[in-house]
Amino acid sequence: MANISITKMSSKGQVVIPQDMREGISEGEKLIVIKNGKQIILKKMDDFDENLEEDLEFAKRTEEAWRAYDRGEFISMDADDFIKEMKKW
């Protein structure tokens, strides 16, 4: 499961990366910002070429999943039922 934190943008366009998300990022390290539709991807510059297509595909699928969720296309179930359903795959 992905880690999730909340931050906000200042009037100067600055965004603070929450402390629990900064692991592996050093002060002064350059980051790439990629906007893909409504998705914003933040990637270390050193890792830019690595897995870029996968990152964009993940962003696309995430956006599609949110649209499906907004349309009410998701099914809610408890954990035990979810595991039973997964075992069918």
C-alpha positions in Angstrom: 0.0 0.0 0.0 1.3 3.5 -0.8 2.1 5.9 2.0 -0.1 9.0 2.0 0.4 12.4 3.7 -1.2 15.8 3.3 0.6 19.0 2.5 -0.4 22.4 1.0 1.0 24.9 -1.4 2.1 28.3 -0.1 1.2 31.6 -1.9 4.6 31.4 -3.5 4.0 28.0 -4.9 6.2 26.2 -2.4 5.2 22.7 -1.2 6.6 21.0 1.9 7.3 17.3 1.6 6.0 15.8 4.9 8.8 14.5 7.1 7.6 10.9 6.9 8.0 11.1 3.1 11.5 12.5 3.0 13.4 9.3 3.6 16.1 8.9 1.0 15.9 12.5 -0.1 18.8 14.7 0.9 18.8 18.5 1.4 19.6 20.2 -1.9 18.8 17.2 -3.9 17.2 18.0 -7.3 13.7 16.6 -7.9 11.7 16.3 -11.2 8.0 17.4 -11.1 5.9 15.7 -13.8 2.3 16.7 -14.4 0.2 14.1 -16.1 -3.5 15.1 -16.2 -4.5 15.7 -12.6 -1.6 13.6 -11.3 1.6 15.2 -10.1 4.7 12.9 -9.9 7.7 13.9 -7.8 10.8 11.9 -8.7 14.5 12.2 -7.7 16.5 13.5 -10.6 19.0 10.7 -10.2 16.2 8.2 -10.8 14.6 10.2 -13.6 15.3 7.7 -16.5 14.6 4.7 -14.3 11.0 3.5 -14.6 9.6 6.7 -16.0 7.2 4.8 -18.3 6.1 2.8 -15.3 5.5 5.9 -13.2 3.4 7.5 -16.0 1.4 4.3 -16.4 0.8 4.2 -12.6 -0.4 7.8 -12.7 -2.7 7.0 -15.6 -4.2 3.9 -13.9 -4.6 5.8 -10.6 -6.5 8.6 -12.4 -8.7 6.0 -14.1 -9.4 4.3 -10.8 -10.4 7.6 -9.2 -12.8 8.3 -12.1 -14.3 4.8 -11.7 -14.6 5.4 -7.9 -16.3 8.8 -8.5 -18.8 7.0 -10.8 -19.6 4.5 -8.0 -18.1 1.5 -9.8 -16.2 0.1 -6.8 -17.5 -2.6 -4.6 -17.0 -2.4 -0.9 -16.3 -5.6 1.1 -14.6 -6.6 4.3 -11.1 -8.0 4.4 -12.1 -11.7 4.6 -14.4 -11.4 1.6 -11.6 -9.6 -0.3 -9.1 -12.3 0.4 -11.6 -15.0 -0.7 -12.2 -13.1 -3.9 -8.4 -12.7 -4.6 -7.9 -16.5 -4.1 -10.3 -17.0 -7.1 -7.8 -15.2 -9.3 
